[in-house]
C-alpha cells in the first residue's frame, strides 16, 4: 500500500459547444475501425499499479455534477451521466491504441454525442450485446423523472423506442433503476416493492410484474439497483437489504441484510459465488458468500459521506475491486490477498493501492473491458452556509471547498498477464 496519496496532474480544458436535445458534436460514430475492441481472451491487469492520467473532460461538466460513467461492452466508447439531465458519449482516445504514446498529444476529450432527458436521470445501462461493427446493437437505455424508459441510438442520438411502465391505477410511473439481463433479451426496471420486466424486442406497455413484497413478506422499499449472475439468478438492492431472485420466474431465493442505508450498487463475481454490495452513506463494501448464506466473507472500507450513488467496479477476472471515495481518492483492493481476521466484526480486506484522483467526491468508476484503462468521474452538490457577518448576504459558500466536476482516464503502465 502506498505511504500517502499522490496527486495526479491535470491536462488543460478546451472550448466545447454544449447545446440541443440529441446533438452530434462531430460526424464521428461512437467507434472507429482503429479503436474497435474485438472479443479477446480475458486478461488480468495489475490494478494495484499506480496509474497515469492520460486525458479527461472538464469543459463539458464545468457547470454540472457528473453522476457516473460506463464503458460500452466492446470498449469503443464511454457513456457519462450528469446533473444537467444529459447522457454524453466519448470515444476511446485514439492515442491509447498506438504502440508508442506521445503524452503531449493527449488533449481534452470532447463528447461525440449528447442525449437529453426532461428530468433527472435515475439510471442508465448499455445494451450488453453492443458491438460497434453492428450498428443495430449500438444502443443504451435510460430512466428519468416522470418519463418512461427510453432506448437511445448510440450512433445518431435518436430515440429508438420507449418502454412504458404503469402502476395498479393505470398511471405511468418512472423506474428508479434499470438493467439488461446478461443476454440482452429482458429489461428489468425497479420500483417501490416491484420489479417490472420488459421484453427488449417488444417496446410499449407490455411487461411482467414481479412483486418483491407481498403481505409484508419479502423485500420492501424501492428497488435501487440490479446485478446478474452467470448462475441464472439476479440480485436487487433496496433499503438495507439485498435479495436474490430466480431469473426465470422471479421467485425469491434469499435476503441479505447488512447495510445501514439503501443499497446503491451490486456486483457478482465472475463465477457467481460472491456478491459485492455498497450502500448509501455507508463506509463498507460487503462481500457475501452465496454458498454460505448470510455470511459476510469480508468487508472493504471506503469514505462515503454523501447520499449519492457511489459506484465500484470488479475487474473482468474478478481479482481486483476499484472504488472511489468522497475525499477524491480511488482505492484498489487485491481480492486474492487474504483479509485480516478481527474480533467481533467481519474480516477486513486491506487496500493494495490508493491515490488522489480528483479534488472532489469520486462517484463513478468504470474499468475498460480489454485494455489497462479505467475512467473516473467526480462531483457533488455544494450547499451554502448561513452567513455570520453583518453583510446583506444571508448565505455564503465555503471558499475552502474545492469544486471538481470532471471525467478522467487513467492508464495502468503494466504488462497484462493471462488470467488463471
N, C-alpha and C positions, 0 to 999 in steps of 0.2 A: 504494500500500500504506500502511496506517495506520502511524503512527510508533510506537504502542505499543498493546497490548491494552487494551480498555475493558471494565470490569466492568459487567454488566447488573444492574439491580435486580430483586429477587425480590418476588413477592406472597406474602402470608402464607398458611399452610396452614389448612385447616378439618378438622373431625372427619369420619371416614369409617368406616362399618361394613365389615368385611372378613372374610367367612367363607363357608363352604359350598363345594360342588364346582362346580356350574354355577349361578351366582347372578345373578338380575336385581336390580340395585340400585334401579332405578326402573321404571316402567311404560313408559318410552320405548323405542322401537325404535332400532336403530343409525343411523337417519336421520330427518329431519324434513322435511316438504314445503318449509319455508322455507330449509332448508340443503342441499337436494339439489343436487349438482353435475351438470348435464347436459353432454353432449358439446359441446365448442366447438372453435373453431379454435385450434391450438396457438399460444400466445403466449410471448414471451421476456421474463422479468423480469430486471432488473439485480441479480443476486445479489451483486455487489460493492458494493452499497449497504449501509451498516451497518443491521442490522435492529433492531426494537424488540421487547422481550419483552412479549408480550400476556398470557399466563397460563401455568399449569403445574399439575403434580400432585406433591405432596411426601408427604402423609399415606399415600397408597396404597403408597408404596415406602420408608417410613421405616425399615423393618427388613430390607428385601431389596434386592439389587442389581438394577438394570434391565439388560436384555440386548438392547436394540434396540427399534425401533418401525417401523411400516409403515402409511402411509396406504392406505385402501381405493382400488380403481381409480376409483371415482366421486367420491372425496374427501369423502364424508359422515361418515366416522369414522376413528379411528386405533387400530391394534392394537399392543399392547405385550407384551413378554415380560419375565419377572423370575425371580429365583433361588428364589422360593417355588413354582416349578413351575406358575405361573398365567399365563394369557393374559387381558388385560383390553382392553375396547373403550371408547374415549372418543368421544363425539360431537363433531363440529366445533362449537366455541362459536358460538352464535347471534350474539354481538356482532361476529364477523368478517364477517357478511353484511349488516350495517347500513351505510347510507350514511355516517353520522357516528358514529364510535366514541367512547363515553364510557369512558375508561380506568379510571375508578373502579368500573365495573360488572364488570370482568374479575376474577372470583373463581377460586378453585382449581377445577380440573377434577375431576369425580367420574366414575368408571367406571360405565357403564350395564350392563355385562355382565362376568362373570368365569367362565372355564372352567379347571378344574384338571386337571392330569395327575398320575399317580402317581410320575413320575420327572422328572429334569432334562430340560427341553425343549431338544433339539438345534437344531431349525429349525422354521420356520412360514411359511406363504405364503397370500396371498389368492387366491381364485378369480378369474382375470383378467377374466371377464365380469360381475363383481359390479356390480349396479345396484340401488340401494335401492328403486326403484319396482317391482322384480320380486323378491319375497321368495325365490323358488326359487334365485336366483343368489347370495344373500347367505350365503356360507359361506367358511370358511378351513380349511386343513389344518395339522396339527402332527405332529411326530415326537419321541418322548421315550424315555428309558432303559427297556428291557425292555417296550416297548409297540409295537403295530402303528401304522401311520399313521392318524390319526383325522381325520375330516371333521366340523367343527362348524358348527351353525346360528348365524349371526351375529345372528339376531333373538331366539332363545329360549335359546341356550347349550346346547341339547341335542346329543347325539352323533348325527349322521345315519347314518354308516356307518364301516367300518374297511377298510383295505387291508393285508392280512397277508402280508408277505414271509417266505419260508422259504429256508434255505440248502441246499446239496447233501446235507446229512444229514437233511433234512426237519425242521430245528429252526427255530422262529420267531426272527427277528433284527430288531433295530431299525435303521431307516435313520439315517444320520448327517446327511443333508441331503435336502431335498425342493424341488421346483419344478414348477409347472404349465407346459406349453408355452404358446405365445402365444395359441392359440385356446381353451385350457382343455379340450381333449379327452383329453390324456395327463397323467399324474402321474409325474414322474421322481424316483427315490429313489437316493441314493448310499450305497455300501457299500465294504468293502475289496476293491479290484480288480474292482468290479462295479457296474453300473447296472441297476436293475430298473424297468421301465416298466409302469404300470398304466393300463388304460382307465378314465377317471373314471366312466363310466356303468356299470362292472361292478366293484363292490367285492367283497372277498373275497380269495382267494389265487391268482387268475388273473393272471399277469403275464408279460412278456417279459424275458429275461435278456440283457444286453449286457456281456460281459466286457471289461474295459479293459486287462488284462494277460494274455497267453497265451504260455506257454513263455518267460517273462522278456522278452517283447517287448511294447511298448506303454506304458501309463501305470500305474505301480504305486502302491500306497498307497490310503488312504481317500479316497473322493470327497467333498469337504467343501463344495462349492458348485457352482451351475449358473448359466448365463446363456444366453438365447436370442436369436438374431439374426433379423432380418427376411429374411435371405437363405437360410433353410432349414437352418441349422446351429446347433449349441449347443456351448458351452464347459463343461468340467468341470475343477475345480481339485482338486489333491491335493498331496502333499508336494513342494515346489519346482517343480512342473510344472503347466502348463495345457494341456489337449488339446482340440482342436476336432473334433467328430464330425458326420456327416450326420444330420439329424433323422429322416429317413425310415427308415433301416436301421441307424443306429449305427456306420457304417464310420468308422474313424479317418482324419482328413484330415491333421493335422499336430500336433506337440507343441512348446510354447514353454517354454523354461527360462530363468529369470532371477531368481527369488526365493530368499532364503536359508532360508526356512522354509515351512511349509504355506500354501498359497493359501487364503484365507478368504473372499474376496469378488470377484465378477466383474461387469462391466457392458459391454454392447455400445453403441457409438454408435448414434443413430437410423438411420443409413444402413447399419450393419453393417460398415463398412470399418475401424473401430478397435475394439480390445478393451482395456479397463482392468482391471487386476488389482492386488489388495493382499494382503499376506501376514501371517502370524502373527509378531509381534515384528519386523516389517520396516518400516523407515522410508520406503520408497519405494512409491508407486503408479506402475505402469508402464503406458504407452500403447503398444500393439502395432499396427503397420501390417499388416493382413492381406493387403494387396496386395503386400507385400514381406516374405515370411515370415522370421521370425527377427529382424527389425529392430525395435528399440525406438525409436519416434518421439521420445519424451522421457519424463522421469520427474518426479514431483512429490514433494517432501519433506514428511513429517509426522513427528510424535513418537509412536512406538508402543513402549512399554516393558513391556507386559503381553502375556500369551499369549492373551487373549480375542479374539473376533472383533470387528474394528473396521470398521464399515460406512462406505461413502461413497456418494454419490448423484450422478447426472447429471441436469441439467435436461432437460425434455422436448424442447427444441430442440437439445440437445447442445452448447450454448455455454458451460456452466459445470459445474464439478465441485466438490462440497462434501464435506468430511470433518472428522471430529472428531480430537482428539489426546489423548494420555494426560495432558497437563497442563491439561486443561479448556478449551482453545482450539479454536474452529472456524475452519477455513481454507477460503477460497474461491479457486478458480483460474478466470480467464477463458481458456477454451481457444482463443479467437480471437487471443490475443496470441502472437506468435512466441516460442519458447523460446530460452534462452541457449545458444550453442554453446560447449562446454567440451572441453578436451583430455583424451584418454584415458578419457572416460566419456560416458554418454548426455547429450543436451541436457537442460537443466533448465528447467522451467516455473516462473516466479516467481509467488507468490500475489498476487491482486488485493485481498484483504481477509483480515484475521484479527482475531478479537475474543474476549474472555473470556466464555464462555457458562456454565460450571459451575466448581465448586470441586473437581472430581474428573474422572476419565477420561471423555471423551465417546465412548461406544462405539456409539451409534446416531444415525442422522440420516435423515430422510425428507422429501422435497420434496412439497408438495401438488400434485396434478396440474393444477389450474386456477387456483389463487389464489397470490398472492405471500406464501406462508406456508410455513414448514418447522418440523419438530419435531426435538428433540434429547433424548437420554436419557444419563444418566451413572451411574457407579458402578464399583467394582472391589473385589475381595476384599482385606481387610486382615489381615495375618498378625502375630501377636505376636512380640516380640523377647525374647531372653534377658535377664533382669534382672541388672544389675551391682552391685546393692547387697546388703546383708546381711538383707533382709526375707525373710519366708516365701514371698513371691510369686516363682515361678520365671519366669513370662512376663509381660511388660508391653506395652501398646500405646503407640506414639509419639503423644503429645498434639498434636504439631505437624501431624500428618497430618489433613487435613480429610476428612470423610465427606459426600458429596453424592450420594444416590440419588434422582434426580428426573427428571421429564419437563417440558420447557418448549416453548412455542410462540413462534415469532418471526415478526414481520410486516415485510416489506420495504416501506418507505414510499416507493414509487416507481411511476410510471405504467408499465404494460406497453406494449411495442412489438410490433407484428406481426412474427413470425419471418420471416426471409428464406427 
